[in-house]
Amino acid sequence: MIKSIIRRHRRDCILKINKEEFQNVNWYTLSNDNHVSVTISTLGATVVAVNTPDKKGNVENIVLGFDNPQTYPKHNDYFGASVARVAGRIKDGKWRDYQLNQNEGQNTLHGGNKPSLSYVNWKKISKFIRPEEVGLVLKRFSIDGENGFPGDLTIDAIFRLNNRNEFSITYIGHASKQTLFNPTNHMYFNLSGDAKRSIKQHQIELKSDVIAEVDAELIPTGNLLNVDGTPYDLHHPTSMQSILDQVSDGLDTAFKVEPSIEAPQLTLEDPESGRKIRVQTSANAFTLFTTNEPQEPFKINGNQDMVANIGLAIEPQMLPDAIHHSGFGNIIISPSKPMMYRNVYYLN
């Protein structure tokens, strides 16, 4: 069953929200006047699709996802999901005297999995259509002790799309006691459209001078390594092929950036399709992750095989394991200080 809400603000401007109902999950599609649309699932506050035109006007999906919400929990790759309470890894699953859920060996990954907030239903709070913007607000209440984290935590995820082709995700956290809050969205991008080519010919540029050094378990050591003269120097447009030729295991790397509320720090472009996105975050890092070969074959974006290098996850967040390293930024939230992160994707 599909329901549609449409409001006309002026003769030539129609923004809309479509709702698609599944058994226990709803998908909402935000559309603007430029043939750009974003589909968001209540399951995991997940971005299911981002449809944009290429240089010839062909509209296709530029993120990896599935056609049915029931497929998402079958794969633990966080396709398009909101990740909370804390994105990335926490060494030994320890913070102060709290033992967090250890769901990757001895460490905590992406907030734990009992339950994973990326695979539970979030509540729809509101949807809105304004003169130049359409949006959706989802909420998740995480109880004190969930995955070992102290304090009740209420998370609002606000999704907006405007007629300047700017898609933004804002995460706001309110806590009942001191706890941790470092969310991200885990979209995998492939600008070829409908994942019909690998990302190897994509060009990436990132304003980052240092990356977080990690150990064999991909836990940050606390050292920040200068990127000069390394495959991680992305100050100028660099082909993903060039990076992957030099980094045999692919990327799973946190790049430190200057937080911004105005200027994008990252640009990704596919010369063949002509599509380009620029990403801006108020956090201090981007974790970039290239897809690996799946352990078992499955399909993505309808009928494409899931293979290595079919997508690039761009995860704006505070540096991982920040609680154990000075200089990595503050991710401690308290009742008197709600915390907000805003990420903007410029889709042109």
Salt bridges, closest charged atoms under 4 A:
ASP12 OD1 - ARG10 NE 2.63
GLU21 OE2 - LYS3 NZ 3.59
GLU21 OE2 - LYS19 NZ 3.23
GLU60 OE1 - LYS196 NZ 2.94
GLU60 OE1 - ARG275 NH2 3.13
GLU104 OE1 - ARG89 NE 2.66
GLU132 OE2 - ARG10 NH1 2.86
GLU133 OE1 - ARG130 NH1 3.16
GLU133 OE2 - ARG160 NE 3.47
ASP144 OD2 - LYS177 NZ 3.69
ASP156 OD1 - LYS139 NZ 2.50
GLU166 OE1 - ARG164 NH2 3.27
ASP209 OD1 - HIS235 NE2 2.73
ASP233 OD1 - HIS235 ND1 2.75
ASP252 OD2 - ARG89 NH2 3.65
ASP270 OD2 - ARG197 NH2 3.00
ASP270 OD1 - HIS202 ND1 3.84
GLU272 OE1 - ARG197 NE 3.40
ASP305 OD1 - LYS299 NZ 2.59
GLU315 OE2 - HIS186 NE2 3.31
ASP321 OD1 - HIS324 ND1 2.73
ASP321 OD2 - HIS325 NE2 3.16
